[in-house]
Structure formats: C-alpha cells, structure tokens
Amino acid sequence: MISLDAGWDVVADAQHANPEYANELARLATRHGAIWRTEDFDVPLDELLRRNEARPRADHVPEEYIRSSWKRFHHVMFRPLNPEDPNGNLLKRMIADLYVRVTPVRGESDVFACNFT
C-alpha cells in the first residue's frame, strides 16, 4: 500500500483466477487511486509443470496444486466466448454490474460508453 500511495507501479505476480482474490486487489487499487489491469496468459499445463521443475527446489510449487488449479480455472478463464452466454458476453456482464453505467452512444447502433465506479 505504501508503494501504491508513493505512485509506484505494483505487479501482483500470482495466480488470481479466483474472482475473490482479483476483486480484493481491484478494491485495494481503487482505494489507493491506482489503475487496475490484468494480463492473463494461456499456458498449457505441461509447460507450467516444466517451468516448475526448472525452479530452484525452494521455489517449487506442489505439482498437485498446479494441476488442480489449472483444472479448476483454465476452462473458466480461456473458454471461447459465446455471444448468447451472459457470462461470456462482456457488454451483458457490464450492464448487469452495479458498478458500471452503460449508455448507448447517440447516433451509433453498436457503440456504448461505460463508466465505472
């Protein structure tokens, strides 16, 4: 928090596929006037396991944890978006979000302004 207040860029280098953790980091960033951004990398399970094996022993993550986390979150994070699925349609998700105000842009049929609180 001190780093955010000092204006430093802070990277949370961890798996935040669980919305509970990601939401807490977003709230923390907001409280400190920081910009919140995520970057998701679709890495195959075998590559994650290979990278883990290449780490020094003290930094190893239990293989079962990697496997179970990948199985639990990968299909949610990297599923193909289906426009009819309200969980896969970003505009529908934003319209349903209490903290987002979605307004059609006058004169446009498919452009929307989204304001976040």
N, CA, C and O atoms as CSV, one atom per row, in Angstrom:
chain,resi,resn,atom,element,x,y,z
A,1,MET,N,N,0.819,-1.185,0.000
A,1,MET,CA,C,0.000,0.000,0.000
A,1,MET,C,C,0.864,1.250,0.000
A,1,MET,O,O,0.512,2.251,-0.624
A,2,ILE,N,N,1.976,1.200,0.685
A,2,ILE,CA,C,2.895,2.335,0.701
A,2,ILE,C,C,3.396,2.603,-0.710
A,2,ILE,O,O,3.513,3.756,-1.124
A,3,SER,N,N,3.693,1.529,-1.452
A,3,SER,CA,C,4.169,1.694,-2.826
A,3,SER,C,C,3.114,2.323,-3.713
A,3,SER,O,O,3.429,3.187,-4.532
A,4,LEU,N,N,1.866,1.904,-3.563
A,4,LEU,CA,C,0.785,2.499,-4.355
A,4,LEU,C,C,0.625,3.978,-4.025
A,4,LEU,O,O,0.486,4.810,-4.922
A,5,ASP,N,N,0.645,4.299,-2.742
A,5,ASP,CA,C,0.498,5.691,-2.327
A,5,ASP,C,C,1.654,6.560,-2.805
A,5,ASP,O,O,1.495,7.763,-3.010
A,6,ALA,N,N,2.833,5.933,-2.981
A,6,ALA,CA,C,4.004,6.674,-3.455
A,6,ALA,C,C,4.016,6.811,-4.980
A,6,ALA,O,O,4.903,7.455,-5.540
A,7,GLY,N,N,3.024,6.200,-5.652
A,7,GLY,CA,C,2.941,6.321,-7.109
A,7,GLY,C,C,3.694,5.254,-7.871
A,7,GLY,O,O,3.849,5.364,-9.087
A,8,TRP,N,N,4.163,4.228,-7.193
A,8,TRP,CA,C,4.889,3.148,-7.857
A,8,TRP,C,C,3.924,2.219,-8.586
A,8,TRP,O,O,2.785,2.031,-8.158
A,9,ASP,N,N,4.393,1.640,-9.689
A,9,ASP,CA,C,3.646,0.569,-10.345
A,9,ASP,C,C,3.871,-0.692,-9.531
A,9,ASP,O,O,5.000,-0.991,-9.141
A,10,VAL,N,N,2.813,-1.425,-9.276
A,10,VAL,CA,C,2.901,-2.652,-8.492
A,10,VAL,C,C,2.344,-3.798,-9.320
A,10,VAL,O,O,1.257,-3.697,-9.890
A,11,VAL,N,N,3.098,-4.884,-9.380
A,11,VAL,CA,C,2.666,-6.069,-10.108
A,11,VAL,C,C,2.390,-7.169,-9.103
A,11,VAL,O,O,3.248,-7.506,-8.287
A,12,ALA,N,N,1.189,-7.728,-9.163
A,12,ALA,CA,C,0.850,-8.875,-8.325
A,12,ALA,C,C,1.120,-10.111,-9.167
A,12,ALA,O,O,0.270,-10.548,-9.942
A,13,ASP,N,N,2.298,-10.659,-9.008
A,13,ASP,CA,C,2.723,-11.797,-9.807
A,13,ASP,C,C,2.238,-13.072,-9.129
A,13,ASP,O,O,2.978,-13.737,-8.404
A,14,ALA,N,N,0.998,-13.385,-9.383
A,14,ALA,CA,C,0.417,-14.572,-8.767
A,14,ALA,C,C,-0.798,-14.985,-9.563
A,14,ALA,O,O,-1.257,-14.265,-10.450
A,15,GLN,N,N,-1.304,-16.134,-9.238
A,15,GLN,CA,C,-2.497,-16.625,-9.915
A,15,GLN,C,C,-3.718,-16.033,-9.220
A,15,GLN,O,O,-3.998,-16.342,-8.062
A,16,HIS,N,N,-4.432,-15.190,-9.933
A,16,HIS,CA,C,-5.627,-14.573,-9.354
A,16,HIS,C,C,-6.852,-14.921,-10.180
A,16,HIS,O,O,-7.711,-14.078,-10.440
A,17,ALA,N,N,-6.913,-16.179,-10.585
A,17,ALA,CA,C,-8.072,-16.636,-11.353
A,17,ALA,C,C,-9.316,-16.676,-10.485
A,17,ALA,O,O,-10.435,-16.570,-10.987
A,18,ASN,N,N,-9.120,-16.827,-9.195
A,18,ASN,CA,C,-10.260,-16.835,-8.281
A,18,ASN,C,C,-10.767,-15.402,-8.162
A,18,ASN,O,O,-10.030,-14.531,-7.701
A,19,PRO,N,N,-12.012,-15.136,-8.567
A,19,PRO,CA,C,-12.531,-13.767,-8.538
A,19,PRO,C,C,-12.449,-13.106,-7.171
A,19,PRO,O,O,-12.316,-11.885,-7.091
A,20,GLU,N,N,-12.525,-13.879,-6.098
A,20,GLU,CA,C,-12.438,-13.309,-4.749
A,20,GLU,C,C,-11.110,-12.568,-4.558
A,20,GLU,O,O,-11.087,-11.461,-4.018
A,21,TYR,N,N,-10.013,-13.175,-4.998
A,21,TYR,CA,C,-8.699,-12.544,-4.841
A,21,TYR,C,C,-8.520,-11.377,-5.799
A,21,TYR,O,O,-7.991,-10.331,-5.423
A,22,ALA,N,N,-8.961,-11.559,-7.033
A,22,ALA,CA,C,-8.839,-10.489,-8.021
A,22,ALA,C,C,-9.672,-9.278,-7.608
A,22,ALA,O,O,-9.229,-8.140,-7.763
A,23,ASN,N,N,-10.872,-9.513,-7.086
A,23,ASN,CA,C,-11.723,-8.401,-6.648
A,23,ASN,C,C,-11.092,-7.650,-5.485
A,23,ASN,O,O,-11.180,-6.424,-5.417
A,24,GLU,N,N,-10.461,-8.367,-4.578
A,24,GLU,CA,C,-9.806,-7.696,-3.443
A,24,GLU,C,C,-8.652,-6.819,-3.934
A,24,GLU,O,O,-8.473,-5.706,-3.439
A,25,LEU,N,N,-7.877,-7.299,-4.890
A,25,LEU,CA,C,-6.789,-6.480,-5.436
A,25,LEU,C,C,-7.347,-5.262,-6.179
A,25,LEU,O,O,-6.779,-4.173,-6.107
A,26,ALA,N,N,-8.450,-5.452,-6.884
A,26,ALA,CA,C,-9.073,-4.317,-7.585
A,26,ALA,C,C,-9.548,-3.270,-6.586
A,26,ALA,O,O,-9.358,-2.074,-6.804
A,27,ARG,N,N,-10.165,-3.713,-5.489
A,27,ARG,CA,C,-10.618,-2.766,-4.456
A,27,ARG,C,C,-9.426,-2.048,-3.822
A,27,ARG,O,O,-9.488,-0.845,-3.566
A,28,LEU,N,N,-8.359,-2.773,-3.573
A,28,LEU,CA,C,-7.157,-2.176,-2.998
A,28,LEU,C,C,-6.596,-1.099,-3.937
A,28,LEU,O,O,-6.248,-0.003,-3.497
A,29,ALA,N,N,-6.513,-1.417,-5.213
A,29,ALA,CA,C,-6.013,-0.442,-6.186
A,29,ALA,C,C,-6.901,0.793,-6.215
A,29,ALA,O,O,-6.402,1.918,-6.236
A,30,THR,N,N,-8.203,0.590,-6.215
A,30,THR,CA,C,-9.149,1.704,-6.250
A,30,THR,C,C,-9.005,2.592,-5.017
A,30,THR,O,O,-9.002,3.819,-5.125
A,31,ARG,N,N,-8.886,1.970,-3.849
A,31,ARG,CA,C,-8.744,2.748,-2.600
A,31,ARG,C,C,-7.498,3.626,-2.619
A,31,ARG,O,O,-7.453,4.663,-1.959
A,32,HIS,N,N,-6.491,3.210,-3.374
A,32,HIS,CA,C,-5.238,3.958,-3.403
A,32,HIS,C,C,-5.054,4.734,-4.704
A,32,HIS,O,O,-3.957,5.209,-4.998
A,33,GLY,N,N,-6.124,4.862,-5.478
A,33,GLY,CA,C,-6.074,5.676,-6.693
A,33,GLY,C,C,-5.227,5.078,-7.801
A,33,GLY,O,O,-4.759,5.801,-8.681
A,34,ALA,N,N,-5.026,3.781,-7.771
A,34,ALA,CA,C,-4.197,3.118,-8.785
A,34,ALA,C,C,-5.072,2.561,-9.903
A,34,ALA,O,O,-6.269,2.337,-9.719
A,35,ILE,N,N,-4.471,2.345,-11.039
A,35,ILE,CA,C,-5.156,1.735,-12.175
A,35,ILE,C,C,-5.006,0.225,-12.039
A,35,ILE,O,O,-3.910,-0.282,-11.798
A,36,TRP,N,N,-6.105,-0.478,-12.195
A,36,TRP,CA,C,-6.116,-1.940,-12.076
A,36,TRP,C,C,-6.181,-2.546,-13.465
A,36,TRP,O,O,-7.045,-2.183,-14.263
A,37,ARG,N,N,-5.279,-3.463,-13.758
A,37,ARG,CA,C,-5.265,-4.121,-15.054
A,37,ARG,C,C,-4.826,-5.564,-14.862
A,37,ARG,O,O,-3.956,-5.847,-14.039
A,38,THR,N,N,-5.414,-6.459,-15.606
A,38,THR,CA,C,-4.991,-7.855,-15.537
A,38,THR,C,C,-4.425,-8.289,-16.879
A,38,THR,O,O,-4.806,-7.781,-17.934
A,39,GLU,N,N,-3.530,-9.217,-16.811
A,39,GLU,CA,C,-2.979,-9.866,-18.002
A,39,GLU,C,C,-3.078,-11.359,-17.746
A,39,GLU,O,O,-2.491,-11.865,-16.790
A,40,ASP,N,N,-3.804,-12.059,-18.580
A,40,ASP,CA,C,-3.938,-13.499,-18.448
A,40,ASP,C,C,-3.137,-14.172,-19.553
A,40,ASP,O,O,-3.213,-13.778,-20.717
A,41,PHE,N,N,-2.376,-15.181,-19.180
A,41,PHE,CA,C,-1.549,-15.907,-20.134
A,41,PHE,C,C,-2.023,-17.344,-20.187
A,41,PHE,O,O,-2.008,-18.044,-19.175
A,42,ASP,N,N,-2.439,-17.785,-21.345
A,42,ASP,CA,C,-2.940,-19.142,-21.538
A,42,ASP,C,C,-1.741,-20.060,-21.758
A,42,ASP,O,O,-1.265,-20.221,-22.881
A,43,VAL,N,N,-1.267,-20.652,-20.678
A,43,VAL,CA,C,-0.099,-21.520,-20.726
A,43,VAL,C,C,-0.557,-22.960,-20.547
A,43,VAL,O,O,-1.282,-23.260,-19.598
A,44,PRO,N,N,-0.145,-23.861,-21.448
A,44,PRO,CA,C,-0.545,-25.261,-21.316
A,44,PRO,C,C,-0.023,-25.873,-20.007
A,44,PRO,O,O,1.031,-25.488,-19.500
A,45,LEU,N,N,-0.778,-26.820,-19.484
A,45,LEU,CA,C,-0.414,-27.462,-18.230
A,45,LEU,C,C,0.984,-28.069,-18.277
A,45,LEU,O,O,1.746,-27.917,-17.323
A,46,ASP,N,N,1.338,-28.750,-19.359
A,46,ASP,CA,C,2.663,-29.373,-19.416
A,46,ASP,C,C,3.787,-28.335,-19.346
A,46,ASP,O,O,4.852,-28.612,-18.793
A,47,GLU,N,N,3.556,-27.152,-19.899
A,47,GLU,CA,C,4.556,-26.087,-19.821
A,47,GLU,C,C,4.667,-25.551,-18.388
A,47,GLU,O,O,5.769,-25.268,-17.919
A,48,LEU,N,N,3.551,-25.414,-17.704
A,48,LEU,CA,C,3.586,-24.971,-16.303
A,48,LEU,C,C,4.369,-25.965,-15.450
A,48,LEU,O,O,5.176,-25.570,-14.608
A,49,LEU,N,N,4.129,-27.238,-15.669
A,49,LEU,CA,C,4.847,-28.268,-14.910
A,49,LEU,C,C,6.338,-28.248,-15.240
A,49,LEU,O,O,7.169,-28.417,-14.349
A,50,ARG,N,N,6.683,-28.043,-16.507
A,50,ARG,CA,C,8.099,-27.975,-16.910
A,50,ARG,C,C,8.783,-26.786,-16.240
A,50,ARG,O,O,9.891,-26.918,-15.720
A,51,ARG,N,N,8.133,-25.640,-16.251
A,51,ARG,CA,C,8.713,-24.450,-15.620
A,51,ARG,C,C,8.891,-24.649,-14.118
A,51,ARG,O,O,9.888,-24.219,-13.538
A,52,ASN,N,N,7.921,-25.299,-13.502
A,52,ASN,CA,C,8.024,-25.559,-12.070
A,52,ASN,C,C,9.233,-26.449,-11.769
A,52,ASN,O,O,9.953,-26.210,-10.799
A,53,GLU,N,N,9.455,-27.464,-12.590
A,53,GLU,CA,C,10.603,-28.351,-12.399
A,53,GLU,C,C,11.929,-27.618,-12.573
A,53,GLU,O,O,12.934,-27.994,-11.969
A,54,ALA,N,N,11.931,-26.572,-13.398
A,54,ALA,CA,C,13.160,-25.815,-13.644
A,54,ALA,C,C,13.481,-24.835,-12.515
A,54,ALA,O,O,14.581,-24.286,-12.471
A,55,ARG,N,N,12.543,-24.614,-11.616
A,55,ARG,CA,C,12.764,-23.695,-10.493
A,55,ARG,C,C,13.723,-24.320,-9.473
A,55,ARG,O,O,13.858,-25.541,-9.392
A,56,PRO,N,N,14.374,-23.465,-8.708
A,56,PRO,CA,C,15.144,-23.995,-7.579
A,56,PRO,C,C,14.193,-24.730,-6.628
A,56,PRO,O,O,13.035,-24.338,-6.483
A,57,ARG,N,N,14.672,-25.776,-5.992
A,57,ARG,CA,C,13.831,-26.603,-5.112
A,57,ARG,C,C,13.051,-25.770,-4.092
A,57,ARG,O,O,11.890,-26.077,-3.820
A,58,ALA,N,N,13.647,-24.741,-3.532
A,58,ALA,CA,C,12.987,-23.930,-2.516
A,58,ALA,C,C,11.770,-23.177,-3.071
A,58,ALA,O,O,10.882,-22.788,-2.313
A,59,ASP,N,N,11.731,-22.975,-4.381
A,59,ASP,CA,C,10.642,-22.230,-5.016
A,59,ASP,C,C,9.601,-23.121,-5.686
A,59,ASP,O,O,8.674,-22.617,-6.319
A,60,HIS,N,N,9.744,-24.432,-5.556
A,60,HIS,CA,C,8.795,-25.353,-6.184
A,60,HIS,C,C,7.395,-25.186,-5.617
A,60,HIS,O,O,7.212,-24.945,-4.423
A,61,VAL,N,N,6.428,-25.318,-6.485
A,61,VAL,CA,C,5.018,-25.349,-6.101
A,61,VAL,C,C,4.600,-26.818,-6.194
A,61,VAL,O,O,4.964,-27.489,-7.160
A,62,PRO,N,N,3.860,-27.329,-5.234
A,62,PRO,CA,C,3.443,-28.728,-5.326
A,62,PRO,C,C,2.730,-29.011,-6.656
A,62,PRO,O,O,1.829,-28.272,-7.054
A,63,GLU,N,N,3.136,-30.070,-7.324
A,63,GLU,CA,C,2.577,-30.392,-8.640
A,63,GLU,C,C,1.063,-30.562,-8.580
A,63,GLU,O,O,0.357,-30.126,-9.489
A,64,GLU,N,N,0.560,-31.186,-7.527
A,64,GLU,CA,C,-0.885,-31.398,-7.414
A,64,GLU,C,C,-1.633,-30.059,-7.338
A,64,GLU,O,O,-2.743,-29.939,-7.856
A,65,TYR,N,N,-1.027,-29.057,-6.696
A,65,TYR,CA,C,-1.653,-27.733,-6.629
A,65,TYR,C,C,-1.740,-27.121,-8.034
A,65,TYR,O,O,-2.769,-26.558,-8.409
A,66,ILE,N,N,-0.665,-27.234,-8.797
A,66,ILE,CA,C,-0.667,-26.702,-10.163
A,66,ILE,C,C,-1.732,-27.401,-10.991
A,66,ILE,O,O,-2.504,-26.754,-11.697
A,67,ARG,N,N,-1.770,-28.720,-10.902
A,67,ARG,CA,C,-2.747,-29.484,-11.678
A,67,ARG,C,C,-4.188,-29.135,-11.290
A,67,ARG,O,O,-5.032,-28.914,-12.159
A,68,SER,N,N,-4.461,-29.087,-10.007
A,68,SER,CA,C,-5.839,-28.822,-9.573
A,68,SER,C,C,-6.257,-27.382,-9.892
A,68,SER,O,O,-7.400,-27.144,-10.283
A,69,SER,N,N,-5.344,-26.425,-9.729
A,69,SER,CA,C,-5.672,-25.029,-10.063
A,69,SER,C,C,-5.917,-24.864,-11.553
A,69,SER,O,O,-6.864,-24.192,-11.960
A,70,TRP,N,N,-5.072,-25.472,-12.359
A,70,TRP,CA,C,-5.227,-25.379,-13.811
A,70,TRP,C,C,-6.569,-25.984,-14.219
A,70,TRP,O,O,-7.299,-25.407,-15.026
A,71,LYS,N,N,-6.885,-27.149,-13.657
A,71,LYS,CA,C,-8.143,-27.821,-13.999
A,71,LYS,C,C,-9.347,-26.981,-13.567
A,71,LYS,O,O,-10.337,-26.895,-14.293
A,72,ARG,N,N,-9.263,-26.365,-12.391
A,72,ARG,CA,C,-10.383,-25.604,-11.842
A,72,ARG,C,C,-10.605,-24.290,-12.590
A,72,ARG,O,O,-11.753,-23.910,-12.822
A,73,PHE,N,N,-9.541,-23.589,-12.972
A,73,PHE,CA,C,-9.693,-22.240,-13.514
A,73,PHE,C,C,-9.495,-22.110,-15.018
A,73,PHE,O,O,-10.038,-21.184,-15.621
A,74,HIS,N,N,-8.749,-22.989,-15.634
A,74,HIS,CA,C,-8.413,-22.814,-17.049
A,74,HIS,C,C,-9.647,-22.747,-17.931
A,74,HIS,O,O,-9.726,-21.883,-18.804
A,75,HIS,N,N,-10.608,-23.631,-17.728
A,75,HIS,CA,C,-11.791,-23.650,-18.595
A,75,HIS,C,C,-12.659,-22.408,-18.407
A,75,HIS,O,O,-13.408,-22.033,-19.309
A,76,VAL,N,N,-12.563,-21.768,-17.243
A,76,VAL,CA,C,-13.346,-20.551,-16.993
A,76,VAL,C,C,-12.672,-19.351,-17.641
A,76,VAL,O,O,-13.333,-18.522,-18.267
A,77,MET,N,N,-11.356,-19.260,-17.487
A,77,MET,CA,C,-10.643,-18.081,-17.980
A,77,MET,C,C,-10.487,-18.069,-19.492
A,77,MET,O,O,-10.521,-17.002,-20.104
A,78,PHE,N,N,-10.317,-19.222,-20.097
A,78,PHE,CA,C,-9.957,-19.245,-21.514
A,78,PHE,C,C,-10.977,-19.954,-22.387
A,78,PHE,O,O,-10.647,-20.471,-23.454
A,79,ARG,N,N,-12.213,-19.972,-21.926
A,79,ARG,CA,C,-13.246,-20.587,-22.756
A,79,ARG,C,C,-13.583,-19.646,-23.916
A,79,ARG,O,O,-13.470,-18.428,-23.778
A,80,PRO,N,N,-13.986,-20.194,-25.034
A,80,PRO,CA,C,-14.424,-19.343,-26.139
A,80,PRO,C,C,-15.666,-18.566,-25.709
A,80,PRO,O,O,-16.530,-19.104,-25.016
A,81,LEU,N,N,-15.751,-17.326,-26.112
A,81,LEU,CA,C,-16.905,-16.511,-25.765
A,81,LEU,C,C,-18.062,-16.820,-26.706
A,81,LEU,O,O,-17.897,-16.861,-27.925
A,82,ASN,N,N,-19.210,-17.033,-26.129
A,82,ASN,CA,C,-20.420,-17.282,-26.879
A,82,ASN,C,C,-21.316,-16.066,-26.675
A,82,ASN,O,O,-21.705,-15.788,-25.541
A,83,PRO,N,N,-21.654,-15.337,-27.724
A,83,PRO,CA,C,-22.464,-14.118,-27.558
A,83,PRO,C,C,-23.789,-14.338,-26.838
A,83,PRO,O,O,-24.318,-13.401,-26.241
A,84,GLU,N,N,-24.334,-15.541,-26.875
A,84,GLU,CA,C,-25.601,-15.818,-26.210
A,84,GLU,C,C,-25.421,-16.136,-24.730
A,84,GLU,O,O,-26.398,-16.154,-23.980
A,85,ASP,N,N,-24.194,-16.385,-24.302
A,85,ASP,CA,C,-23.910,-16.725,-22.904
A,85,ASP,C,C,-23.692,-15.432,-22.125
A,85,ASP,O,O,-22.719,-14.728,-22.396
A,86,PRO,N,N,-24.568,-15.085,-21.156
A,86,PRO,CA,C,-24.401,-13.829,-20.424
A,86,PRO,C,C,-23.083,-13.766,-19.646
A,86,PRO,O,O,-22.609,-12.674,-19.329
A,87,ASN,N,N,-22.487,-14.922,-19.334
A,87,ASN,CA,C,-21.188,-14.913,-18.656
A,87,ASN,C,C,-20.048,-14.724,-19.644
A,87,ASN,O,O,-18.926,-14.421,-19.239
A,88,GLY,N,N,-20.316,-14.898,-20.925
A,88,GLY,CA,C,-19.272,-14.754,-21.918
A,88,GLY,C,C,-19.399,-13.472,-22.722
A,88,GLY,O,O,-18.510,-13.150,-23.509
A,89,ASN,N,N,-20.483,-12.738,-22.541
A,89,ASN,CA,C,-20.701,-11.517,-23.295
A,89,ASN,C,C,-20.350,-10.327,-22.400
A,89,ASN,O,O,-21.064,-10.031,-21.441
A,90,LEU,N,N,-19.264,-9.659,-22.715
A,90,LEU,CA,C,-18.765,-8.578,-21.869
A,90,LEU,C,C,-19.797,-7.467,-21.703
A,90,LEU,O,O,-19.985,-6.969,-20.593
A,91,LEU,N,N,-20.460,-7.073,-22.767
A,91,LEU,CA,C,-21.441,-5.989,-22.653
A,91,LEU,C,C,-22.565,-6.378,-21.687
A,91,LEU,O,O,-22.953,-5.576,-20.838
A,92,LYS,N,N,-23.087,-7.598,-21.810
A,92,LYS,CA,C,-24.151,-8.042,-20.902
A,92,LYS,C,C,-23.657,-8.088,-19.462
A,92,LYS,O,O,-24.397,-7.738,-18.543
A,93,ARG,N,N,-22.416,-8.515,-19.257
A,93,ARG,CA,C,-21.861,-8.552,-17.904
A,93,ARG,C,C,-21.724,-7.148,-17.334
A,93,ARG,O,O,-21.972,-6.932,-16.148
A,94,MET,N,N,-21.333,-6.195,-18.167
A,94,MET,CA,C,-21.178,-4.823,-17.680
A,94,MET,C,C,-22.536,-4.199,-17.392
A,94,MET,O,O,-22.676,-3.469,-16.410
A,95,ILE,N,N,-23.524,-4.463,-18.209
A,95,ILE,CA,C,-24.872,-3.943,-17.971
A,95,ILE,C,C,-25.412,-4.481,-16.647
A,95,ILE,O,O,-26.102,-3.765,-15.920
A,96,ALA,N,N,-25.103,-5.730,-16.334
A,96,ALA,CA,C,-25.603,-6.354,-15.104
A,96,ALA,C,C,-24.816,-5.922,-13.866
A,96,ALA,O,O,-25.272,-6.145,-12.744
A,97,ASP,N,N,-23.655,-5.313,-14.045
A,97,ASP,CA,C,-22.794,-4.931,-12.922
A,97,ASP,C,C,-23.289,-3.622,-12.296
A,97,ASP,O,O,-23.470,-2.626,-12.995
A,98,LEU,N,N,-23.502,-3.630,-10.994
A,98,LEU,CA,C,-23.992,-2.433,-10.292
A,98,LEU,C,C,-22.994,-1.282,-10.338
A,98,LEU,O,O,-23.380,-0.125,-10.167
A,99,TYR,N,N,-21.721,-1.579,-10.567
A,99,TYR,CA,C,-20.685,-0.552,-10.540
A,99,TYR,C,C,-20.320,-0.028,-11.930
A,99,TYR,O,O,-19.355,0.720,-12.083
A,100,VAL,N,N,-21.091,-0.423,-12.932
A,100,VAL,CA,C,-20.833,0.042,-14.296
A,100,VAL,C,C,-22.112,0.659,-14.846
A,100,VAL,O,O,-23.184,0.057,-14.788
A,101,ARG,N,N,-21.981,1.858,-15.374
A,101,ARG,CA,C,-23.114,2.511,-16.044
A,101,ARG,C,C,-22.848,2.427,-17.545
A,101,ARG,O,O,-21.847,2.953,-18.034
A,102,VAL,N,N,-23.739,1.770,-18.268
A,102,VAL,CA,C,-23.591,1.571,-19.703
A,102,VAL,C,C,-24.620,2.439,-20.414
A,102,VAL,O,O,-25.819,2.344,-20.154
A,103,THR,N,N,-24.131,3.290,-21.319
A,103,THR,CA,C,-25.010,4.211,-22.035
A,103,THR,C,C,-24.752,4.093,-23.535
A,103,THR,O,O,-23.605,4.188,-23.972
A,104,PRO,N,N,-25.806,3.888,-24.330
A,104,PRO,CA,C,-25.605,3.881,-25.784
A,104,PRO,C,C,-25.089,5.240,-26.251
A,104,PRO,O,O,-25.532,6.279,-25.762
A,105,VAL,N,N,-24.163,5.227,-27.187
A,105,VAL,CA,C,-23.638,6.474,-27.746
A,105,VAL,C,C,-24.626,6.963,-28.798
A,105,VAL,O,O,-24.972,6.247,-29.738
A,106,ARG,N,N,-25.069,8.199,-28.614
A,106,ARG,CA,C,-26.063,8.789,-29.518
A,106,ARG,C,C,-25.565,8.736,-30.963
A,106,ARG,O,O,-24.425,9.095,-31.259
A,107,GLY,N,N,-26.443,8.281,-31.848
A,107,GLY,CA,C,-26.112,8.231,-33.276
A,107,GLY,C,C,-25.406,6.958,-33.693
A,107,GLY,O,O,-25.122,6.774,-34.877
A,108,GLU,N,N,-25.115,6.070,-32.745
A,108,GLU,CA,C,-24.439,4.805,-33.056
A,108,GLU,C,C,-25.342,3.649,-32.658
A,108,GLU,O,O,-26.070,3.737,-31.670
A,109,SER,N,N,-25.297,2.573,-33.419
A,109,SER,CA,C,-26.166,1.441,-33.097
A,109,SER,C,C,-25.470,0.388,-32.241
A,109,SER,O,O,-26.131,-0.411,-31.577
A,110,ASP,N,N,-24.140,0.384,-32.255
A,110,ASP,CA,C,-23.439,-0.677,-31.518
A,110,ASP,C,C,-22.222,-0.156,-30.743
A,110,ASP,O,O,-21.238,-0.874,-30.566
A,111,VAL,N,N,-22.300,1.097,-30.285
A,111,VAL,CA,C,-21.213,1.686,-29.511
A,111,VAL,C,C,-21.803,2.135,-28.178
A,111,VAL,O,O,-22.851,2.780,-28.141
A,112,PHE,N,N,-21.119,1.788,-27.078
A,112,PHE,CA,C,-21.611,2.087,-25.746
A,112,PHE,C,C,-20.513,2.750,-24.936
A,112,PHE,O,O,-19.340,2.397,-25.060
A,113,ALA,N,N,-20.891,3.702,-24.112
A,113,ALA,CA,C,-19.952,4.322,-23.163
A,113,ALA,C,C,-20.139,3.616,-21.828
A,113,ALA,O,O,-21.267,3.437,-21.369
A,114,CYS,N,N,-19.040,3.216,-21.206
A,114,CYS,CA,C,-19.103,2.508,-19.928
A,114,CYS,C,C,-18.355,3.307,-18.886
A,114,CYS,O,O,-17.163,3.577,-19.033
A,115,ASN,N,N,-19.058,3.685,-17.833
A,115,ASN,CA,C,-18.465,4.424,-16.726
A,115,ASN,C,C,-18.416,3.513,-15.509
A,115,ASN,O,O,-19.403,2.860,-15.169
A,116,PHE,N,N,-17.258,3.475,-14.858
A,116,PHE,CA,C,-17.042,2.576,-13.732
A,116,PHE,C,C,-16.968,3.367,-12.428
A,116,PHE,O,O,-16.386,4.451,-12.384
A,117,THR,N,N,-17.562,2.819,-11.367
A,117,THR,CA,C,-17.435,3.443,-10.058
A,117,THR,C,C,-16.701,2.512,-9.125
A,117,THR,O,O,-16.486,2.849,-7.961
